[in-house]
Structure formats: structure tokens, C-alpha cells
């Protein structure tokens, strides 16, 4: 891209109200990275005003622009397709855009910019332990024409990177997902280590302990994520139960939102004696500051951004030995991994670490050092380097 930085149009659709989920955290970190590096960019975000304000605080040019919407009916509506294809072309031309960078859920936009000369980039954040090609019948066989059409759309439009020039993957696990599940060509899928916005200076140590009446000598084990089975909330509850039954007075805090209230009620009823559910926290950095150990028992993960966030606060991680999670921390250096599903081993390890100060202190130091690999200051450079290398491979010097 010569010595002149490209102008980037980035689009992330709104999905979950005012709360910041994983993909939105990544988007905000990209925004912060571009702002720090003075990269000319426009971020399109049409969601909740609270998140819009966070983009503004990141220092980027964030706008509300009418963009194509996903959906089978819109995809097969020729008038809708024609209108937004023209609109996208006009926007790209008017703003002098060189790169169109789409969030993980926005690959369907590629169908509206097929003839645009810009570099078309998609973001792949998800990962699974056993990645395999997505099929129309992933969730069971159906003969319903309506269901078949929706599944076709999901496979061939919503999650298909065929028209992308570059797919930026959060980790090797995410890259494998892009290649095996979404049929991305290996040369198109590139791993770019994410950047994490620093929050240590914003933290008020002691706030969360005071809020929940935790004594200074009591140890807090923290986990952060959505309250779903896939995020390991039940595993966390079982581990807390095991240690409680051993007479250990460790405090287990789970921070995250519940999208299924019925499931949350069941989990809270079952594990509320052992786990304090502290909800979605806009001040999550205060929870990191007051914790002694971090756990991440998610069943599938692209990288586990919360692990990297915890590292800034010197929190080692105990997590399953699965792709994505085990990439985020270095086993034995900044955390410890456990064979997937062995809750008893997790409980034993947590007990060992919280009662062995020398080993915990060693891992604390490793966590602090590991955080430097996720520097927000170098994030934009890593992304631009991926852009440049892909352009070189497409066009030559």
C-alpha cells in the first residue's frame, strides 16, 4: 500500500442491545487501534447509542449509515439488491475507500460489492474444537422448503467468505474454522493477534469486594462470559460446589449477561449457593482488579478475549485444553490447562494455586508479561501488514 495508509470502511451490525459482546469488543479494540495509529477510517454502527458512544470515545469517525440488512427475502429481492449495490458503490466512491472491513456477522455485505475494486476483508473470531464443513443439515434433516431456504442462506450467504480477498482470523482456531467450516482458501485466511484496550488505570481496586462484602483475606475466582452452557457456566458452578464441599472459602464470581432468562434461573437455582452471579458489568475491570485467579471453561472459543483482558491485571488463567483457549495463554507460564470436561482436576488446580503462593506469583508474573503480546498500540500495524501482504499477493509489487 505504498507509504500512504489506506482509507478503511468498517461495518459492524448491532445485535445485542447496549451490552458489549465478544465481536463488539473486537470492533471497539480495532477502532482504538486505528485511532492510536491515526489510520483514516469510517466505522459504521447503527446500534445502541451506548455502544455508539464507545466508538466515539475510541476516537474514530463513527457514523450511522443505512446499510443492507441480512435476510432471505432481501437477498432474493432484485430491487433491494440493485438499490443497495448502487448505494454501496456510491459510498465507497464518495469517501475514497480502499478497504472494506466487515465484522464476523456481516459477510453477507460481500454480495453488494462484487464489482467494487476495494480490498474486501472479513473478520473471523469464532473457533471450535472439531471444525468441519458447514452443511445445510447441520441441525438435522428437514424437508420444509422454508427451513431449507434459511439453511441455504446461512451456509452460502451469511457465513460464506468466498468473495472475500482476506479473512482476518483471531487465532489459529479461528483460521481453522474459516477454512474448514466456511470453505475459505488457506491463502486468504490470515491470523492477526488482537489488541486489547488497556483498562488498568481505570480500575478502582476494592470496589467489587466492598459491593459483595468480600473480606480482604478471601480469594476470588472470576469467570467472564455469557450465561450459556457453551460458555461453561455449569462447569464453573460444579467446580465451585466441589471446593465448597471441601470446606474451602473461596468466592466464585461469574460476570456476564443472561440471554435466556429461563436457563439463567435454572443455573442460579442450582449453583447460587456456590457462585455469585454479578451480571453484565460496565466496570468489568474492577472485577479483574479484585480477583485472584481467572477461569475460562468455555466449550468453544476463537481466542478468549477475556483471558487477554485478565492478563493486564496479572490474573493467571485456568482453562480447558481446547483450541482457542490454549492459544490465549501459555500453559505453565501464564496459566494452566486441564483436559476438557475434568471438573475435578480444575477444582484441584484452583485449590493448589490459591494455597501455593509461590506458584501463583510465578504465574501472575507470566500473565503480566503475556499481556504485552496483545498490545493495542501495535494492533493497527498488524492489520495493515495483513492488508499489504494480501494486496501484494493479488497484484504483485
C-alpha positions in Angstrom: 0.0 0.0 0.0 3.0 2.2 -0.6 3.7 4.6 2.3 0.2 6.1 2.4 -2.2 4.3 4.8 -5.4 3.1 3.1 -8.8 4.6 3.9 -10.9 1.9 5.6 -14.7 1.5 5.8 -15.6 -0.9 8.6 -19.1 -2.2 9.3 -20.4 -4.0 12.4 -24.1 -4.6 12.7 -25.9 -4.2 16.0 -27.0 -7.5 17.6 -27.4 -7.5 21.4 -28.6 -4.1 22.6 -26.4 -2.0 24.8 -24.2 -4.8 26.1 -20.8 -5.3 24.5 -20.3 -8.9 23.4 -17.1 -10.6 22.0 -17.3 -9.4 18.4 -18.2 -5.9 19.5 -15.2 -5.9 21.9 -13.0 -6.7 19.0 -14.6 -4.0 16.9 -14.0 -1.4 19.6 -10.4 -2.5 20.0 -9.8 -2.2 16.3 -11.3 1.3 16.4 -9.0 2.2 19.3 -6.0 0.7 17.4 -6.8 2.7 14.3 -7.3 5.9 16.3 -3.9 5.5 18.1 -2.2 4.9 14.8 -4.0 7.8 13.0 -5.4 5.5 10.3 -8.1 7.1 8.2 -11.2 5.1 8.7 -15.0 5.3 9.0 -16.8 2.9 11.4 -20.5 2.3 10.5 -22.5 1.3 13.6 -26.3 1.5 13.6 -26.9 0.0 17.0 -27.5 1.2 20.6 -26.4 4.7 21.4 -24.4 3.4 24.4 -22.1 1.4 22.1 -22.1 4.2 19.5 -20.7 6.5 22.3 -18.0 4.0 23.0 -16.9 4.2 19.4 -16.8 8.0 19.7 -14.7 7.7 22.8 -12.3 5.4 20.9 -11.6 8.5 18.7 -12.7 7.2 15.3 -15.1 8.6 12.8 -18.2 6.6 13.6 -21.4 7.2 11.7 -24.9 5.8 11.3 -25.4 4.9 7.6 -28.2 3.0 6.0 -26.7 -0.4 5.1 -28.0 -3.6 3.6 -29.8 -5.9 6.0 -29.4 -9.7 6.2 -32.3 -12.0 5.4 -33.5 -14.4 2.7 -36.3 -12.2 1.4 -33.9 -9.2 1.0 -31.3 -11.4 -0.7 -33.8 -12.6 -3.3 -35.4 -9.1 -3.9 -33.8 -7.8 -7.1 -34.9 -4.2 -6.4 -33.5 -4.2 -2.9 -30.2 -5.8 -4.2 -29.9 -3.3 -7.1 -30.7 -0.3 -4.8 -28.1 -1.2 -2.1 -25.5 -2.3 -4.6 -25.6 1.2 -6.1 -25.7 2.8 -2.6 -22.6 0.9 -1.5 -20.7 1.8 -4.7 -21.6 5.4 -4.2 -20.5 5.4 -0.6 -17.2 3.8 -1.4 -16.5 6.2 -4.3 -17.6 9.3 -2.4 -15.4 8.5 0.7 -12.4 7.3 -1.3 -12.4 3.9 0.4 -9.6 1.5 -0.2 -10.5 -1.3 2.2 -14.0 -2.6 3.2 -13.6 -4.4 6.5 -16.6 -6.4 7.7 -17.3 -7.9 11.1 -17.8 -11.7 11.5 -21.6 -11.5 11.1 -21.5 -9.1 8.2 -20.1 -11.3 5.3 -23.4 -11.0 3.5 -22.4 -7.5 2.5 -20.0 -9.1 0.1 -22.9 -9.7 -2.2 -23.5 -6.0 -2.6 -19.9 -5.1 -3.5 -19.0 -7.9 -6.0 -17.7 -5.4 -8.6 -16.0 -3.0 -6.3 -12.2 -2.6 -6.6 -11.7 -2.3 -2.9 -9.9 -4.9 -0.8 -12.7 -6.9 0.7 -11.9 -8.1 4.2 -13.9 -10.2 6.7 -13.3 -10.9 10.3 -13.4 -14.4 11.7 -13.5 -14.6 15.5 -15.1 -17.9 16.3 -13.4 -21.3 16.7 -14.5 -24.8 17.7 -12.5 -27.8 18.9 -13.6 -30.0 16.0 -14.1 -27.8 12.9 -15.9 -29.4 10.0 -17.6 -28.2 6.8 -20.9 -26.5 7.4 -23.8 -28.3 5.7 -27.4 -27.4 5.2 -28.4 -30.3 7.5 -26.1 -29.4 10.4 -29.1 -29.1 12.8 -31.0 -32.1 11.4 -32.7 -33.2 8.2 -35.7 -31.2 7.1 -38.0 -31.2 4.0 -39.6 -27.9 4.8 -38.9 -25.6 1.9 -38.8 -22.6 4.2 -36.3 -24.2 6.5 -34.2 -25.4 3.6 -34.0 -21.9 2.2 -33.0 -20.4 5.5 -30.3 -23.0 5.9 -29.0 -22.5 2.4 -28.9 -18.7 3.1 -26.9 -19.3 6.3 -24.4 -21.6 4.6 -23.9 -19.8 1.2 -24.5 -16.2 2.1 -24.4 -15.3 5.8 -21.3 -17.4 6.6 -19.5 -17.7 3.3 -16.3 -15.8 2.6 -16.0 -16.9 -1.0 -15.9 -13.3 -2.2 -13.5 -12.0 0.5 -10.0 -11.1 -0.6 -8.8 -11.6 3.0 -10.2 -13.1 6.2 -8.5 -11.9 9.4 -8.6 -14.6 12.0 -8.3 -14.0 15.7 -6.3 -17.2 16.2 -5.3 -20.5 14.6 -8.5 -22.0 15.9 -10.5 -19.2 14.1 -8.4 -19.8 11.0 -9.2 -23.5 11.0 -12.9 -22.6 11.4 -12.7 -20.2 8.4 -11.1 -22.9 6.2 -13.0 -26.0 7.3 -16.4 -24.6 8.1 -16.7 -21.6 5.8 -14.6 -23.0 2.9 -12.1 -20.2 2.9 -9.0 -20.8 0.8 -5.9 -21.2 3.1 -4.0 -18.4 1.4 -6.9 -16.0 2.2 -7.2 -16.8 5.9 -4.5 -15.0 8.0 -4.0 -14.9 11.8 -3.8 -11.4 13.3 -3.3 -11.4 17.0 -5.9 -9.0 18.5 -5.2 -5.9 20.5 -6.7 -5.2 23.9 -7.5 -1.8 25.2 -5.7 -1.1 28.5 -8.1 -0.6 31.5 -5.8 -1.0 34.5 -5.6 2.8 35.1 -9.5 3.0 35.1 -9.9 0.3 37.8 -10.8 1.1 41.4 -9.4 -1.9 43.4 -11.7 -2.9 46.3 -14.9 -1.7 44.7 -16.2 -5.1 43.8 -15.1 -6.6 47.1 -16.9 -3.9 49.0 -20.0 -4.3 46.8 -20.3 -8.0 47.6 -18.8 -7.9 51.1 -15.7 -10.0 50.4 -13.1 -9.8 53.1 -9.5 -8.8 52.2 -8.1 -12.2 53.0 -10.7 -14.1 50.9 -9.7 -15.3 47.5 -11.9 -14.6 44.4 -12.1 -16.9 41.4 -13.6 -15.0 38.4 -15.1 -16.1 35.2 -16.5 -13.8 32.5 -18.8 -14.7 29.6 -22.4 -15.1 28.5 -24.5 -17.3 30.8 -24.8 -20.3 28.5 -23.8 -23.9 28.7 -21.3 -23.4 25.9 -19.5 -20.7 28.0 -19.0 -23.2 30.8 -21.2 -21.7 33.4 -22.3 -25.1 34.7 -18.7 -26.3 34.8 -17.8 -23.3 36.8 -20.7 -24.0 39.2 -19.7 -27.6 39.6 -16.1 -26.6 40.4 -17.3 -24.1 43.0 -19.5 -26.8 44.5 -16.7 -29.3 44.8 -14.5 -26.7 46.6 -17.3 -25.6 48.8 -17.9 -29.2 49.9 -14.2 -29.4 50.7 -14.7 -26.5 53.1 -12.8 -24.0 51.0 -14.0 -20.5 51.5 -13.1 -19.3 48.0 -15.5 -16.8 46.4 -16.6 -17.7 42.9 -17.9 -14.8 40.8 -19.4 -15.1 37.3 -19.8 -11.9 35.3 -22.0 -11.9 32.2 -25.4 -11.4 30.8 -28.2 -13.9 30.6 -29.9 -14.1 27.1 -32.2 -16.9 28.2 -33.8 -16.0 31.4 -35.2 -19.5 32.0 -31.8 -21.0 31.7 -30.3 -18.4 34.0 -33.0 -19.1 36.6 -32.2 -22.8 36.5 -28.4 -22.3 36.8 -28.8 -19.8 39.6 -31.2 -22.1 41.5 -28.7 -24.9 41.1 -25.4 -23.1 41.8 -26.5 -19.9 43.6 -25.2 -21.2 46.9 -21.7 -21.6 45.4 -21.4 -18.9 42.8 -22.2 -15.1 42.9 -23.6 -14.0 39.6 -22.7 -10.4 39.3 -24.3 -9.7 35.9 -23.1 -7.8 33.0 -20.5 -5.2 34.2 -19.7 -2.0 32.6 -16.9 -1.8 35.2 -15.6 -5.3 34.5 -12.0 -4.0 35.0 -12.9 -3.6 38.7 -13.8 -7.3 38.9 -10.4 -8.2 37.3 -8.7 -5.9 39.8 -10.2 -7.6 42.8 -9.9 -11.2 41.6 -7.0 -13.6 42.5 -7.5 -16.1 39.7 -9.3 -16.3 36.4 -11.0 -19.3 34.9 -12.3 -19.8 31.3 -14.2 -23.0 30.9 -15.9 -22.2 27.6 -16.5 -25.3 25.4 -15.5 -23.5 22.2 -13.5 -20.3 21.6 -11.9 -18.3 18.9 -9.3 -16.9 21.3 -10.9 -15.9 24.6 -10.5 -12.1 24.7 -11.4 -12.0 28.3 -8.3 -14.1 29.1 -6.2 -11.4 27.5 -8.1 -8.7 29.3 -7.4 -10.5 32.6 -3.7 -10.7 31.9 -3.4 -7.0 32.2 -4.4 -7.3 35.9 -2.0 -10.1 36.5 -4.6 -12.8 36.6 -3.4 -16.3 35.5 -6.0 -18.4 33.7 -7.2 -22.0 34.4 -9.0 -23.3 31.3 -9.8 -26.3 29.2 -7.1 -27.5 26.9 -9.0 -26.8 23.7 -8.1 -24.7 20.6 -8.6 -21.0 21.1 -8.4 -21.1 24.8 -5.0 -22.8 24.9 -3.7 -20.2 22.4 -4.6 -17.3 24.6 -2.4 -18.4 27.4 0.9 -20.3 27.5 0.3 -23.4 29.7 2.6 -23.4 32.7 3.7 -19.8 32.1 0.6 -17.5 32.4 -1.9 -20.2 33.3 -2.6 -23.9 33.4 -4.8 -26.0 31.1 -6.9 -29.1 32.1 -8.2 -31.9 29.9 -11.7 -30.9 28.7 -14.5 -31.9 31.0 -12.4 -32.9 34.0 -14.1 -30.6 36.6 -12.4 -32.4 39.5 -9.0 -31.6 38.0 -10.0 -27.9 37.7 -11.0 -27.8 41.3 -7.8 -29.5 42.4 -5.7 -27.0 40.4 -7.6 -24.0 41.7 -7.1 -25.2 45.3 -3.4 -25.8 44.6 -2.8 -22.4 43.1 -4.7 -20.4 45.7 -2.9 -22.2 48.5 0.6 -22.2 46.9 1.6 -18.6 46.8 5.0 -19.2 45.1 3.4 -20.9 42.1 0.6 -18.4 41.9 3.1 -15.5 42.0 5.1 -17.1 39.2 2.0 -17.3 37.0 1.0 -13.8 37.9 4.3 -12.6 36.5 3.8 -14.7 33.4 0.3 -13.2 32.9 1.6 -9.7 33.1 4.3 -10.5 30.5 1.8 -12.3 28.3 -0.4 -9.2 28.1 2.3 -7.4 26.2 1.6 -9.7 23.2 -1.8 -8.2 22.9 -0.7 -4.6 22.7 -3.4 -2.2 21.4 -0.6 0.1 20.3 0.6 -2.4 17.6 -2.8 -3.7 16.6 -3.3 -1.3 13.6 0.1 -2.2 12.3 -0.7 -5.9 12.4 -3.9 -5.4 10.5 -2.3 -3.1 7.9 0.5 -5.5 7.4 -2.0 -8.3 6.6 -3.8 -5.9 4.1 -0.5 -5.1 2.4 0.7 -8.7 2.1 -2.6 -9.8 0.6 -2.6 -6.9 -1.9 0.9 -7.8 -2.9 -0.1 -11.5 -3.5 -3.1 -10.3 -5.5 -1.5 -7.6 -7.6 2.3 -8.0 -7.2 4.7 -5.2 -6.3 
